[in-house]
């Protein structure tokens, strides 16, 4: 069987959820929303609860429902710059990716600067020369159908020829509905999903 083209998610996929990066981003999102709406953080957190599950990201919710026209202040506010204080390089992951038999890209709802900072902190930057980030997706990323279709068209692939490795169930479900192959990693350690991916690629 032909090797599937791999679409790697970044956050909570190439590093463990225990890193605290998304928790820090979530805290920052709460403060941004509080300032945007002119309410306190607890009210903002309650107001935005679950919206990322419906709209893919809090940013898309703010743009679709609350008139946020310029996404750049949001992007700048919520992404920490000191990524190296949250994660360390994983030599086994680096070795695994460097030996992959097929082609792959990074497909993330984060902006390029966050992706590059994170890859650099993980010592993976040179292994991901091809990145689709939030801006390249037109600020409307996973799990929206058009995001996947844009990436697949650029790669010249049908969804069935690609495999998405992602921790987010909505992202996984969106790609599966297009006929794509998926590897959900939300409940897996990095070592576990590397093993599962190896089995898929060897089948």
BAKOL-588199 format. One record per residue (C-alpha): x, y negated, z. Coordinates in nm, 2 decimals. Layout:
<pts>
<pt <X, Y, Z>> ...
</pts>
This chain:
<pts>
<pt <0.00, 0.00, 0.00>> <pt <0.12, -0.35, -0.08>> <pt <0.25, -0.54, 0.22>> <pt <0.00, -0.80, 0.33>> <pt <0.10, -1.17, 0.33>> <pt <0.13, -1.27, 0.70>> <pt <-0.04, -1.58, 0.83>> <pt <0.11, -1.65, 1.18>> <pt <-0.06, -1.87, 1.43>> <pt <0.17, -2.07, 1.66>> <pt <0.02, -2.16, 2.00>> <pt <-0.03, -1.87, 2.24>> <pt <0.08, -1.63, 1.96>> <pt <0.45, -1.69, 1.91>> <pt <0.48, -1.77, 2.28>> <pt <0.28, -1.63, 2.58>> <pt <-0.02, -1.81, 2.72>> <pt <0.16, -1.81, 3.06>> <pt <0.39, -2.08, 2.92>> <pt <0.15, -2.35, 3.02>> <pt <0.16, -2.55, 2.70>> <pt <-0.21, -2.52, 2.62>> <pt <-0.30, -2.59, 2.98>> <pt <-0.09, -2.92, 2.95>> <pt <-0.25, -3.00, 2.62>> <pt <-0.60, -2.94, 2.77>> <pt <-0.52, -3.17, 3.06>> <pt <-0.41, -3.44, 2.81>> <pt <-0.72, -3.39, 2.60>> <pt <-0.93, -3.45, 2.91>> <pt <-0.76, -3.78, 2.97>> <pt <-0.79, -3.89, 2.61>> <pt <-1.16, -3.81, 2.60>> <pt <-1.22, -3.99, 2.93>> <pt <-1.05, -4.30, 2.80>> <pt <-1.23, -4.27, 2.46>> <pt <-1.58, -4.25, 2.62>> <pt <-1.51, -4.47, 2.91>> <pt <-1.59, -4.21, 3.17>> <pt <-1.39, -4.02, 3.44>> <pt <-1.20, -3.70, 3.35>> <pt <-1.44, -3.46, 3.52>> <pt <-1.73, -3.60, 3.31>> <pt <-1.52, -3.59, 3.00>> <pt <-1.42, -3.22, 3.07>> <pt <-1.79, -3.13, 3.12>> <pt <-1.89, -3.32, 2.80>> <pt <-1.64, -3.14, 2.58>> <pt <-1.67, -2.80, 2.74>> <pt <-1.71, -2.53, 2.47>> <pt <-1.70, -2.78, 2.18>> <pt <-1.38, -2.65, 2.04>> <pt <-1.55, -2.31, 2.00>> <pt <-1.81, -2.47, 1.78>> <pt <-1.60, -2.72, 1.59>> <pt <-1.27, -2.54, 1.59>> <pt <-1.09, -2.82, 1.78>> <pt <-1.18, -3.10, 2.01>> <pt <-1.05, -3.33, 1.75>> <pt <-1.30, -3.21, 1.49>> <pt <-1.58, -3.25, 1.75>> <pt <-1.48, -3.61, 1.82>> <pt <-1.46, -3.68, 1.44>> <pt <-1.79, -3.51, 1.35>> <pt <-2.00, -3.62, 1.64>> <pt <-1.85, -3.92, 1.81>> <pt <-1.71, -4.14, 1.53>> <pt <-1.33, -4.09, 1.59>> <pt <-1.19, -4.22, 1.26>> <pt <-0.82, -4.22, 1.31>> <pt <-0.70, -3.88, 1.45>> <pt <-0.34, -3.99, 1.49>> <pt <-0.37, -4.15, 1.84>> <pt <-0.53, -3.83, 1.96>> <pt <-0.26, -3.61, 1.81>> <pt <0.01, -3.82, 1.96>> <pt <-0.16, -3.82, 2.30>> <pt <-0.22, -3.45, 2.35>> <pt <0.11, -3.29, 2.23>> <pt <0.39, -3.28, 2.49>> <pt <0.74, -3.36, 2.35>> <pt <0.93, -3.16, 2.61>> <pt <0.83, -2.82, 2.47>> <pt <1.17, -2.67, 2.58>> <pt <1.06, -2.71, 2.94>> <pt <0.77, -2.47, 2.88>> <pt <0.92, -2.19, 2.66>> <pt <1.24, -2.01, 2.61>> <pt <1.38, -1.83, 2.30>> <pt <1.27, -1.47, 2.26>> <pt <1.56, -1.28, 2.09>> <pt <1.34, -0.97, 2.03>> <pt <1.07, -1.18, 1.85>> <pt <1.34, -1.36, 1.65>> <pt <1.49, -1.02, 1.54>> <pt <1.15, -0.89, 1.46>> <pt <1.04, -1.18, 1.24>> <pt <1.38, -1.19, 1.07>> <pt <1.34, -0.83, 0.96>> <pt <0.98, -0.86, 0.83>> <pt <0.95, -0.68, 0.49>> <pt <0.70, -0.91, 0.34>> <pt <0.62, -1.28, 0.31>> <pt <0.47, -1.50, 0.57>> <pt <0.39, -1.86, 0.67>> <pt <0.30, -2.05, 0.99>> <pt <-0.07, -2.15, 0.99>> <pt <-0.15, -2.38, 1.28>> <pt <-0.41, -2.64, 1.39>> <pt <-0.12, -2.83, 1.55>> <pt <0.06, -3.12, 1.37>> <pt <0.39, -3.06, 1.20>> <pt <0.60, -3.23, 1.48>> <pt <0.45, -3.00, 1.75>> <pt <0.51, -2.70, 1.53>> <pt <0.87, -2.79, 1.46>> <pt <0.94, -2.88, 1.83>> <pt <0.79, -2.55, 1.94>> <pt <0.97, -2.34, 1.67>> <pt <1.30, -2.52, 1.77>> <pt <1.25, -2.44, 2.14>> <pt <1.18, -2.08, 2.04>> <pt <1.48, -2.06, 1.81>> <pt <1.25, -1.97, 1.52>> <pt <1.27, -2.29, 1.32>> <pt <1.48, -2.15, 1.04>> <pt <1.26, -1.85, 1.00>> <pt <0.95, -2.06, 0.92>> <pt <1.04, -2.28, 0.62>> <pt <0.67, -2.28, 0.51>> <pt <0.42, -2.43, 0.74>> <pt <0.06, -2.53, 0.70>> <pt <-0.02, -2.78, 0.98>> <pt <-0.33, -2.98, 1.07>> <pt <-0.26, -3.27, 0.85>> <pt <-0.19, -3.05, 0.54>> <pt <-0.53, -2.89, 0.61>> <pt <-0.69, -3.23, 0.60>> <pt <-0.74, -3.24, 0.98>> <pt <-1.00, -2.97, 0.94>> <pt <-0.82, -2.64, 1.02>> <pt <-0.91, -2.29, 1.14>> <pt <-1.17, -2.15, 1.16>> <pt <-1.32, -2.35, 0.87>> <pt <-1.36, -2.15, 0.55>> <pt <-1.22, -2.44, 0.34>> <pt <-0.90, -2.43, 0.55>> <pt <-0.84, -2.07, 0.47>> <pt <-0.94, -2.11, 0.11>> <pt <-0.70, -2.40, 0.06>> <pt <-0.41, -2.20, 0.20>> <pt <-0.50, -1.88, 0.00>> <pt <-0.53, -2.08, -0.32>> <pt <-0.19, -2.24, -0.27>> <pt <-0.04, -1.89, -0.21>> <pt <-0.23, -1.74, -0.51>> <pt <-0.39, -1.48, -0.28>> <pt <-0.72, -1.32, -0.22>> <pt <-0.81, -1.30, 0.15>> <pt <-0.79, -0.92, 0.14>> <pt <-0.42, -0.96, 0.05>> <pt <-0.34, -1.15, 0.37>> <pt <-0.33, -1.07, 0.74>> <pt <-0.40, -1.34, 1.01>> <pt <-0.22, -1.30, 1.34>> <pt <-0.40, -1.52, 1.59>> <pt <-0.51, -1.54, 1.95>> <pt <-0.83, -1.73, 1.88>> <pt <-1.14, -1.52, 1.83>> <pt <-1.32, -1.79, 1.62>> <pt <-1.02, -1.81, 1.39>> <pt <-1.00, -1.43, 1.36>> <pt <-1.38, -1.41, 1.29>> <pt <-1.36, -1.69, 1.03>> <pt <-1.09, -1.51, 0.83>> <pt <-1.25, -1.17, 0.87>> <pt <-1.57, -1.31, 0.71>> <pt <-1.37, -1.41, 0.41>> <pt <-1.26, -1.05, 0.37>> <pt <-0.92, -1.10, 0.52>> <pt <-0.73, -0.86, 0.74>> <pt <-0.67, -0.96, 1.10>> <pt <-0.46, -0.89, 1.41>> <pt <-0.62, -1.04, 1.72>> <pt <-0.35, -1.10, 1.98>> <pt <-0.54, -1.27, 2.26>> <pt <-0.52, -0.98, 2.50>> <pt <-0.17, -0.86, 2.39>> <pt <0.18, -0.94, 2.50>> <pt <0.42, -1.04, 2.22>> <pt <0.58, -0.70, 2.25>> <pt <0.24, -0.53, 2.20>> <pt <0.14, -0.72, 1.90>> <pt <0.48, -0.67, 1.74>> <pt <0.43, -0.30, 1.78>> <pt <0.08, -0.32, 1.63>> <pt <0.20, -0.53, 1.34>> <pt <0.49, -0.28, 1.28>> <pt <0.23, 0.00, 1.26>> <pt <0.02, -0.20, 1.01>> <pt <0.32, -0.27, 0.79>> <pt <0.44, 0.09, 0.80>> <pt <0.10, 0.23, 0.71>> 
</pts>
